[in-house]
Amino acid sequence: MITAARPVPRPTGRALAVRHLGPNWYAAVMGTAVVATAGAALPVRLPGLRTLCAGFWALSVVLLAALLVGRALHWTHHRDQARAHLRDPATAPFYGCLAMALLAVGGATVVVGRDWIGTGAAVALDAVLFTAGTVCAAAVAVTVPYLMAVHGRLDRRQATPVWLLPLVAPMVSAAMGPLLVPHLPAGQIREALLWTCVAMFGLSLLATLLTLPVVFARLVTTGPLPLALTPTFFLVLGPLGQSTTAVGNLADAAPFGAHVPVVAYGVPVTGLALLWAVAAAALVLRARRRGMRFAMTWWAFTFPVGTCVTGAEALGRHTGAPAFDQLAIGLYVVLVAAWTAVAVRTARGLLSRELLAGPRPAPVAPRPATVRTTSGAVR
C-alpha cells in the first residue's frame, strides 16, 4: 500500500515575515552598542551622557534578543534560505556580524549596564556573551572564507570590504576581553583570558593584512562599487580602529602595562584610518549624487566609526595628548549623527515592510509581436 507524502506546512505569520531577515541585521545591534561603549569612555563628563549611553545599551540588548529570536525562526522555517545565505559570497561574510553583536553588547553591559543591573549581573552577562561571541568569531573567521573558496568561485573583481567582516570579529573579541580582566580572580584565569585575546588579535590582524590589499586593488583597478555597496567602504575602518582599541585595552589590563606598543602601533594606524575615512566619505558623496538610496549597508557608518572613537580614546589615555581626546569627541558626534540618520531610515523601512521584503524580480522584456502575412512571419 502506497501512502501519499504529507504536505510540508508553509510558514505563516511571523515565520513568513522573517524569510528575508539576513545576518546583516546584526549590524544594527553593533552600531547601537558601540554608541554606549564609546560614549562612556569619552574624556568629558557631560550631564546626562551616562544616562544616554545606558539608553543605547538597553536598546542594543533588546535588538539583540529580538534578532536572535528572529534568526532562530529563520533557520527553523526557512532553512533553504539560510543555507543559500551561507553559500552566497555576498551574504555569508555577514555572519561575522553575529559574533560582533554578541561581543559589542557584552562589552557595553560591563561598561555601562553595570550602573543599572549591578556589577555582578553585568559581569555574568558579559562573560556569557563574550564566550559565545569569541567562539562564534573564531568559527566564522575559518568557516566563512572556506565556504567562499569552495562555493564562491570568486575573482578579484568581486572583492568588497564586506569580506572583512568575519575577519574583524576576532579583533572585537581581543578588544572586549580585557574589560573582563579586572573582574576575574588573579592567576591562571586572567592569564588565559589575556593570552586568548592576544591570539585573537594576531589571527584577525594577519587575516586582515592578507585581505585589505585585495580590496584596495579591486577599487583602483575596477572602479567604485555599485551604489548600494558604497557605504561598505567604511567597514575598512573597523579593523583599523578596533585593533587600536584592542592594543590600548590589552595594555590597560596587562599587569606591567605597555604604553610604547600602544603609541607605536596606534598612532600610524589611526592616521591611516583618518585617510581612509576621507576617501570613503568622498566615494559615498559621489554615490549619493548618482542616486544611492538607503539600504542596510548604511549601518557601516556606525560601528566602524565607533571603533575609531574608542581607538582615539585609548591613545588619549596612553599619550595624554589633548589632540586624541578632541578627535574622540569629534568622531563621537559624527557617530551619534550617523546612528540617528540610519536608525530613522531603518525604522521607516520596517514600518513600510520594505526592508524585509524579498528581492524584486527582474523585469521581463515583452516578446515581440509576430504578424503573419502571405509571405511568412514578420516581427
ABEGO torsion letter per residue (X at the ends): XBBBBBBBBBBBEAAAAAAABBAAAAAAAAAAAAAAAAAAABABBBBGAAAAAAAAAAAAAAAAAAAAAAAAAAAAABAAAAAAAAABAAAAAAAAAAAAAAAAAAAAAAAAAAAAAEAAAAAAAAAAAAAAAAAAAAAAAAAAAAAAAAAAGBBAAABBAAAAAAAAAAAAAAAAAAAAAAABBBEAAAAAAAAAAAAAAAAAAAAAAAAAAAAAAAAAAAEBBBAAAAAAAAAAAAAAAAAAAAAAAAAAABAAEBAAAAAAAAAAAAAAAAAAAAAAAAAAAAAAAAGBBBBAAAAAAAAAAAAAAAAAAAAAAAAGBAAAAAAAAAAAAAAAAAAAAAAAAAAAAAAAGAAABBBBBBBBBBBBBBBBBAAEBBX
